[in-house]
């Protein structure tokens, strides 16, 4: 039983899951007021410096990947109390593809192709941007968010998390890293020189599992599965699900080719074939919908069987309804569709012309109506201020130009002839203005002095009278 970790800045809400190497907790980040997921490493991995350094490097790499199909990494640190390392990730309020497949037994081909396309785009981005491979693609690591977005979990971290490998009983030797049923032969053999073709192989086996409902190489001892993974060819998925198309079957078999040279060499080829499959399935869906409309007309096959299926329809309407997004049957009290994962509480867009109307912001002011002119308003209005401001502006401009011209003249005489043109002007100004100014100042000082003397004499007389 693992104790609840105490991490500064986070409030632990509940435990989500537990594995051999880590415990995953749901928490609340206090500073940003949001729900996050915290993965706490086990004591053994946290105490190994090599594993801790790998964890840090992989966390830094994953944090740089910004893609809508990748679960984002927010924070990394070490718990002060016990020294365990933790990783803070984005919280996805949905369910895994594995849970979806277990509920339904196996997924529809169209849903599986859509999932594979989203996952392929995310892994292609990770490989092209940072040469990051997942090494542990499986249904449990693929999430369906509440809005229907497919997200890849633990991207870039699987290499560290499974660095201890699968240990043979009593041998103490590290064999491989990853989940046996989805590992490529080169990964199962312990080859360190891996590339994106390893993830292509794992996604192919994931498609096999969710479309057939059967594990590719069964369950049981991990080493036995690894041995079958490396030697036995993959059984044709149509043997477990005859409804699969030839296109998806060829795609899975090419993605899971044992010889790495015969496999898809990059994600571009995989995505191109997935797009072709999506177009074909949409065309088939459109053709099937048209056929159903024809059969629903009076006299058609659907009309003839209407009375026969009345009881089934009544039973369906009692406890179920159709999803507004994927038209799958879901319970009336359901909040999320268990097939497409979307929130069915959101209001649906209106059909018809109203759905395409949009409101544009009015960027220009609305023209106000002009009031009718009265007799008083017909009188000529005297405009004031504009003319004065116009002449004042011209005057300021002329003064500025004269000042600039004088400064240029002064600088020219100073540099060219070593002559100061300001000094003669200053002397003449002092001769004409300085003399009268001095006389006026002397008269002013004499008057002030006389005023002060008279006041001081009156003040002395008052003081002597008081004594």
C-alpha positions as CSV (number, residue, x, y, z in Angstrom):
1,X,0.0,0.0,0.0
2,X,1.6,3.3,-1.1
3,X,1.3,6.3,1.1
4,X,-0.1,9.5,-0.4
5,X,2.8,11.7,-1.5
6,X,3.1,15.2,-0.2
7,X,4.2,17.5,-3.0
8,X,4.4,21.2,-2.5
9,X,1.9,23.2,-4.6
10,X,-0.3,20.1,-5.3
11,X,-3.2,18.6,-3.5
12,X,-3.6,14.8,-4.1
13,X,-7.2,13.9,-4.9
14,X,-7.2,10.2,-5.6
15,X,-5.1,7.3,-7.0
16,X,-5.7,6.5,-10.6
17,X,-3.5,3.4,-11.1
18,X,-0.4,1.5,-10.0
19,X,2.2,-0.3,-12.0
20,X,5.5,-2.1,-11.3
21,X,7.5,1.1,-11.7
22,X,5.2,3.9,-10.7
23,X,2.0,5.1,-9.1
24,X,-0.3,7.6,-10.9
25,X,-2.3,10.1,-8.8
26,X,-5.0,12.6,-9.7
27,X,-4.1,16.0,-8.1
28,X,-5.1,19.6,-8.1
29,X,-2.4,22.3,-8.9
30,X,-3.1,25.1,-6.5
31,X,-1.2,27.9,-8.3
32,X,-3.0,27.5,-11.6
33,X,-6.3,26.0,-10.2
34,X,-6.4,23.0,-12.6
35,X,-6.5,19.2,-12.4
36,X,-3.3,17.3,-13.3
37,X,-1.9,13.8,-13.2
38,X,1.2,13.1,-11.2
39,X,3.3,10.0,-11.8
40,X,5.5,9.1,-8.9
41,X,8.4,6.7,-9.6
42,X,9.1,3.8,-7.4
43,X,11.9,3.9,-4.8
44,X,14.1,1.6,-6.7
45,X,14.2,3.7,-9.9
46,X,14.5,6.9,-7.9
47,X,17.6,5.7,-6.1
48,X,19.4,4.8,-9.3
49,X,21.3,7.8,-10.6
50,X,21.3,6.5,-14.2
51,X,17.5,6.0,-14.2
52,X,16.9,9.3,-12.6
53,X,19.1,11.1,-15.2
54,X,17.3,9.2,-18.0
55,X,13.9,10.2,-16.5
56,X,15.0,13.9,-16.4
57,X,16.2,13.9,-20.0
58,X,13.1,12.1,-21.3
59,X,10.9,14.5,-19.3
60,X,12.7,17.5,-20.8
61,X,12.3,16.1,-24.3
62,X,8.6,15.3,-23.9
63,X,8.0,18.8,-22.4
64,X,9.2,20.4,-25.6
65,X,6.7,18.5,-27.8
66,X,3.6,20.7,-28.2
67,X,0.9,18.7,-30.1
68,X,-2.8,18.3,-29.6
69,X,-2.4,14.5,-29.8
70,X,0.2,14.3,-27.1
71,X,-0.4,14.5,-23.3
72,X,1.6,17.5,-22.2
73,X,4.2,17.5,-19.5
74,X,3.9,20.3,-17.0
75,X,6.5,19.8,-14.3
76,X,9.2,17.5,-12.9
77,X,10.8,17.3,-9.5
78,X,11.7,15.3,-6.5
79,X,9.7,14.8,-3.3
80,X,11.5,16.4,-0.4
81,X,10.4,13.8,2.1
82,X,11.4,10.5,0.5
83,X,13.4,11.5,-2.5
84,X,11.2,9.9,-5.1
85,X,10.9,11.6,-8.5
86,X,7.6,12.7,-9.9
87,X,6.2,14.0,-13.2
88,X,3.2,16.3,-13.6
89,X,1.2,15.8,-16.7
90,X,-2.0,17.0,-18.4
91,X,-5.2,15.4,-17.1
92,X,-7.4,13.8,-19.8
93,X,-11.0,13.5,-18.6
94,X,-11.9,10.5,-20.7
95,X,-11.1,6.8,-21.1
96,X,-8.5,4.7,-22.8
97,X,-8.9,2.9,-26.1
98,X,-8.4,-0.3,-24.2
99,X,-11.4,0.4,-22.0
100,X,-13.4,1.2,-25.1
101,X,-12.5,-2.0,-26.8
102,X,-13.3,-4.1,-23.6
103,X,-16.8,-2.5,-23.4
104,X,-17.6,-3.3,-27.1
105,X,-15.6,-6.4,-27.5
106,X,-14.0,-4.9,-30.6
107,X,-14.1,-1.6,-32.3
108,X,-15.6,-0.7,-35.6
109,X,-13.2,-0.4,-38.5
110,X,-13.8,3.3,-39.1
111,X,-13.2,4.1,-35.4
112,X,-10.0,2.2,-35.4
113,X,-8.7,3.9,-38.5
114,X,-9.5,7.3,-37.1
115,X,-7.6,6.4,-33.9
116,X,-4.7,5.1,-35.9
117,X,-4.6,8.3,-38.0
118,X,-4.5,10.6,-34.9
119,X,-1.9,8.5,-33.2
120,X,0.2,8.3,-36.3
121,X,0.2,12.1,-36.7
122,X,1.3,12.6,-33.1
123,X,4.1,10.0,-33.3
124,X,5.3,11.4,-36.7
125,X,5.5,14.9,-35.1
126,X,7.5,13.5,-32.1
127,X,9.9,11.6,-34.5
128,X,10.4,14.5,-36.9
129,X,10.8,17.1,-34.2
130,X,13.0,15.4,-31.6
131,X,13.6,11.8,-32.8
132,X,11.5,10.5,-30.0
133,X,10.0,7.1,-30.1
134,X,7.4,5.8,-27.6
135,X,8.5,2.2,-27.3
136,X,5.2,1.2,-25.6
137,X,2.3,1.9,-27.9
138,X,-0.8,-0.1,-26.8
139,X,-4.5,0.5,-26.2
140,X,-4.0,1.5,-22.6
141,X,-1.6,4.3,-23.5
142,X,-4.1,5.9,-26.0
143,X,-6.7,8.2,-24.4
144,X,-10.0,9.5,-25.8
145,X,-10.6,12.9,-24.3
146,X,-14.1,14.3,-23.4
147,X,-14.2,16.2,-26.7
148,X,-13.3,13.1,-28.8
149,X,-9.5,14.0,-29.2
150,X,-7.2,11.0,-29.3
151,X,-4.1,11.6,-27.1
152,X,-0.9,9.6,-26.7
153,X,0.2,9.1,-23.1
154,X,3.8,8.7,-21.7
155,X,5.4,9.7,-25.0
156,X,9.2,9.7,-24.5
157,X,8.9,8.2,-21.0
158,X,8.5,4.5,-21.8
159,X,12.2,4.0,-22.4
160,X,13.0,5.2,-18.9
161,X,10.0,3.6,-17.2
162,X,10.8,0.2,-18.5
163,X,14.6,0.5,-18.3
164,X,14.7,-2.2,-15.7
165,X,13.2,-4.5,-18.3
166,X,11.4,-7.8,-17.9
167,X,13.5,-10.0,-15.7
168,X,13.5,-13.8,-16.0
169,X,12.7,-15.6,-12.8
170,X,15.8,-16.3,-10.8
171,X,18.2,-15.0,-13.5
172,X,18.4,-11.4,-12.5
173,X,19.3,-10.4,-16.1
174,X,17.6,-7.5,-17.9
175,X,16.1,-8.7,-21.1
176,X,14.0,-6.1,-22.9
177,X,11.8,-3.1,-22.2
178,X,8.2,-2.6,-23.2
179,X,4.9,-4.6,-23.2
180,X,5.5,-8.0,-24.8
181,X,2.3,-8.3,-26.8
182,X,3.0,-5.1,-28.8
183,X,6.8,-5.2,-29.1
184,X,8.6,-5.3,-32.4
185,X,11.1,-8.2,-33.0
186,X,14.1,-5.9,-32.8
187,X,12.8,-4.5,-29.5
188,X,12.1,-7.9,-28.2
189,X,15.6,-9.0,-28.9
190,X,17.0,-6.1,-26.9
191,X,18.3,-4.1,-29.8
192,X,19.2,-0.6,-28.8
193,X,19.2,0.8,-32.3
194,X,15.5,1.5,-32.6
195,X,13.6,4.0,-34.7
196,X,10.1,5.0,-35.7
197,X,9.5,1.6,-37.3
198,X,9.3,0.1,-33.8
199,X,6.3,2.3,-33.0
200,X,4.7,1.5,-36.4
201,X,4.9,-2.2,-35.5
202,X,3.3,-1.5,-32.1
203,X,0.5,0.5,-33.6
204,X,-0.2,-2.3,-36.1
205,X,-0.6,-4.8,-33.3
206,X,-2.8,-2.3,-31.4
207,X,-5.1,-2.2,-34.5
208,X,-5.1,-6.0,-34.6
209,X,-6.1,-6.2,-30.9
210,X,-8.9,-3.6,-31.0
211,X,-10.4,-4.8,-34.3
212,X,-10.4,-8.5,-33.5
213,X,-10.7,-8.5,-29.7
214,X,-7.8,-11.0,-29.5
215,X,-4.4,-10.4,-28.2
216,X,-1.9,-10.8,-31.0
217,X,0.2,-13.4,-29.3
218,X,-2.1,-14.5,-26.4
219,X,-1.5,-14.1,-22.7
220,X,0.7,-15.9,-20.3
221,X,4.4,-15.8,-19.4
222,X,6.1,-12.7,-20.8
223,X,9.2,-14.6,-22.1
224,X,7.0,-17.1,-24.0
225,X,5.1,-14.2,-25.6
226,X,8.4,-12.6,-26.5
227,X,9.6,-15.8,-28.1
228,X,6.4,-16.1,-30.2
229,X,6.7,-12.4,-31.0
230,X,10.1,-12.8,-32.5
231,X,9.5,-16.1,-34.4
232,X,5.8,-16.8,-35.2
233,X,4.1,-14.9,-38.0
234,X,1.0,-12.9,-37.2
235,X,-2.3,-14.6,-37.9
236,X,-4.4,-12.9,-40.5
237,X,-6.8,-10.6,-38.7
238,X,-9.7,-11.6,-41.0
239,X,-9.6,-15.1,-39.5
240,X,-10.8,-13.6,-36.2
241,X,-13.0,-10.8,-37.7
242,X,-14.2,-11.7,-41.2
243,X,-15.9,-8.4,-41.5
244,X,-12.6,-6.5,-41.9
245,X,-11.9,-5.1,-45.3
246,X,-8.9,-6.1,-47.4
247,X,-7.5,-2.6,-47.1
248,X,-7.2,-2.6,-43.3
249,X,-5.9,-6.2,-43.4
250,X,-3.1,-5.3,-45.8
251,X,-2.3,-2.2,-43.7
252,X,-2.0,-4.3,-40.5
253,X,0.1,-7.0,-42.1
254,X,2.5,-4.5,-43.6
255,X,2.9,-2.5,-40.3
256,X,3.6,-5.8,-38.4
257,X,6.1,-7.2,-40.9
258,X,8.8,-9.1,-39.0
259,X,11.5,-8.1,-41.3
260,X,12.1,-4.4,-40.7
261,X,13.0,-3.8,-44.3
262,X,9.6,-5.0,-45.5
263,X,7.7,-2.8,-43.0
264,X,6.6,0.8,-43.6
265,X,9.9,2.8,-43.4
266,X,8.3,6.0,-42.0
267,X,5.0,7.5,-40.8
268,X,4.3,9.3,-44.2
269,X,3.5,6.0,-45.9
270,X,1.3,4.8,-43.0
271,X,-0.7,8.1,-42.9
272,X,-1.1,8.1,-46.7
273,X,-2.7,4.6,-46.6
274,X,-4.8,5.5,-43.6
275,X,-6.2,8.5,-45.4
276,X,-7.1,6.3,-48.4
277,X,-9.0,3.9,-46.1
278,X,-10.8,6.8,-44.5
279,X,-12.0,8.1,-47.9
280,X,-13.2,4.6,-48.9
281,X,-15.1,4.0,-45.7
282,X,-16.8,7.4,-45.9
283,X,-17.9,6.7,-49.5
284,X,-19.3,3.3,-48.4
285,X,-21.1,5.0,-45.5
286,X,-22.6,7.6,-47.8
287,X,-23.7,4.9,-50.2
288,X,-25.2,2.8,-47.4
289,X,-27.1,5.9,-46.1
290,X,-28.6,6.5,-49.6
291,X,-29.6,2.9,-49.8
292,X,-31.3,3.1,-46.4
293,X,-33.2,6.2,-47.5
294,X,-34.5,4.4,-50.6
295,X,-35.5,1.4,-48.6
296,X,-37.4,3.6,-46.2
297,X,-39.7,4.9,-48.9
298,X,-43.3,3.5,-49.1
299,X,-43.2,0.0,-50.4
300,X,-39.6,-0.5,-49.6
301,X,-38.1,-3.2,-47.5
302,X,-37.8,-1.0,-44.4
303,X,-41.5,-0.1,-44.7
304,X,-42.5,-3.8,-44.9
305,X,-40.5,-4.6,-41.8
306,X,-41.8,-1.6,-39.8
307,X,-44.4,-3.5,-38.0
308,X,-42.1,-6.4,-37.3
309,X,-39.5,-4.1,-35.6
310,X,-42.0,-2.0,-33.7
311,X,-41.4,-3.9,-30.4
312,X,-37.6,-3.6,-30.7
313,X,-37.9,0.1,-31.4
314,X,-40.1,0.6,-28.4
315,X,-37.6,-1.2,-26.2
316,X,-34.8,0.9,-27.6
317,X,-36.6,4.2,-26.9
318,X,-37.3,3.2,-23.3
319,X,-33.7,3.2,-22.1
320,X,-31.5,4.3,-25.0
321,X,-31.1,7.2,-27.5
322,X,-28.8,7.9,-30.4
323,X,-25.6,9.8,-30.0
324,X,-25.9,13.1,-31.9
325,X,-22.3,12.8,-33.2
326,X,-21.9,9.1,-34.2
327,X,-25.5,7.8,-34.0
328,X,-24.5,4.9,-31.8
329,X,-27.0,3.7,-29.1
330,X,-26.3,5.1,-25.7
331,X,-28.2,5.3,-22.5
332,X,-30.5,8.4,-22.0
333,X,-28.8,9.3,-18.8
334,X,-25.3,9.1,-20.3
335,X,-23.1,12.2,-20.2
336,X,-20.4,11.0,-22.6
337,X,-20.8,8.8,-25.6
338,X,-19.1,5.5,-25.0
339,X,-18.3,5.1,-28.7
340,X,-17.0,8.5,-29.8
341,X,-16.2,9.9,-26.3
342,X,-17.9,13.3,-26.9
343,X,-19.8,15.2,-24.4
344,X,-23.5,14.9,-25.4
345,X,-24.6,17.6,-22.9
346,X,-23.3,20.4,-25.2
347,X,-26.0,22.0,-27.4
348,X,-26.1,20.7,-30.9
349,X,-25.8,23.1,-33.9
350,X,-29.1,23.8,-35.7
351,X,-29.5,22.2,-39.1
352,X,-30.4,24.1,-42.3
353,X,-29.6,27.7,-43.2
354,X,-29.4,28.8,-39.6
355,X,-26.4,26.7,-39.0
356,X,-24.3,28.6,-41.5
357,X,-25.3,32.1,-40.4
358,X,-22.7,34.1,-38.6
359,X,-22.6,37.5,-36.9
360,X,-20.0,40.0,-38.0
361,X,-18.7,42.7,-35.7
362,X,-19.5,46.2,-36.9
363,X,-16.2,48.1,-37.1
364,X,-17.5,51.5,-38.4
365,X,-19.7,53.7,-36.1
366,X,-23.4,53.7,-36.8
367,X,-24.6,56.8,-38.7
368,X,-26.8,58.9,-36.5
369,X,-30.0,60.6,-38.0
370,X,-29.6,64.3,-38.7
371,X,-32.3,66.4,-36.9
372,X,-34.5,68.8,-38.9
373,X,-33.1,72.3,-39.0
374,X,-35.1,75.0,-37.2
375,X,-35.1,78.7,-37.7
376,X,-32.6,79.2,-34.9
377,X,-30.3,76.6,-36.4
378,X,-30.4,78.3,-39.8
379,X,-28.6,81.3,-38.4
380,X,-25.0,81.6,-39.5
381,X,-22.6,80.1,-36.9
382,X,-19.5,82.0,-36.0
383,X,-16.5,79.8,-36.1
384,X,-13.9,80.7,-33.5
385,X,-10.7,79.2,-32.4
386,X,-9.7,77.5,-35.7
387,X,-8.3,80.7,-37.3
388,X,-6.4,81.7,-34.2
389,X,-5.0,78.3,-33.7
390,X,-3.9,78.3,-37.4
391,X,-2.0,81.6,-37.1
392,X,-0.5,80.5,-33.8
393,X,0.8,77.4,-35.4
394,X,2.4,79.3,-38.2
395,X,4.0,81.8,-35.8
396,X,5.5,79.0,-33.8
397,X,6.9,77.4,-36.9
398,X,8.4,80.7,-38.1
399,X,10.1,81.3,-34.7
400,X,11.5,77.8,-34.8
401,X,12.9,78.3,-38.3
402,X,14.5,81.6,-37.2
403,X,16.0,80.0,-34.2
404,X,17.5,77.2,-36.3
405,X,18.9,79.7,-38.8
406,X,20.5,81.8,-36.0
407,X,22.1,78.6,-34.5
408,X,23.5,77.7,-37.9
409,X,24.9,81.3,-38.4
410,X,26.5,81.2,-34.9
411,X,28.0,77.8,-35.5
412,X,29.4,78.9,-38.9
413,X,31.1,82.0,-37.5
414,X,32.4,80.1,-34.5
415,X,34.1,77.4,-36.6
416,X,35.0,79.4,-39.7
417,X,36.2,82.7,-38.3
418,X,36.7,81.9,-34.5
419,X,34.3,84.7,-33.8
420,X,31.5,84.9,-31.2
421,X,28.6,86.9,-32.7
422,X,26.7,86.8,-29.5
423,X,29.3,88.8,-27.4
424,X,28.8,92.2,-29.3
425,X,25.1,91.8,-29.1
426,X,25.3,91.2,-25.4
427,X,27.5,94.2,-24.8
428,X,25.2,96.5,-26.8
429,X,22.2,95.1,-24.9
430,X,23.8,95.9,-21.5
431,X,24.7,99.4,-22.6
432,X,21.2,100.2,-23.7
433,X,19.3,98.3,-21.1
434,X,21.8,97.9,-18.2
435,X,22.1,101.6,-17.2
436,X,18.4,102.4,-16.9
437,X,17.9,99.1,-15.2
438,X,20.5,99.8,-12.6
439,X,19.0,103.2,-11.8
440,X,15.5,101.8,-11.5
441,X,16.8,99.0,-9.2
442,X,18.6,101.6,-7.0
443,X,15.4,103.6,-6.7
444,X,13.4,100.5,-5.8
445,X,16.0,99.5,-3.1
446,X,15.9,103.0,-1.6
447,X,12.1,102.9,-1.4
448,X,12.1,99.5,0.3
449,X,14.7,100.6,2.8
450,X,12.7,103.7,3.7
451,X,9.6,101.6,4.2
452,X,11.4,99.2,6.5
453,X,13.0,102.0,8.6
454,X,9.6,103.6,9.2
455,X,8.0,100.4,10.3
456,X,10.9,99.5,12.6
457,X,10.6,102.9,14.4
458,X,6.9,102.4,15.0
459,X,7.6,99.0,16.4
460,X,10.2,100.3,18.8
461,X,7.8,103.0,20.1
462,X,5.1,100.4,20.8
463,X,7.6,98.3,22.7
464,X,8.7,101.2,24.9
465,X,5.1,102.1,25.8
466,X,4.5,98.6,26.9
467,X,7.4,98.7,29.3
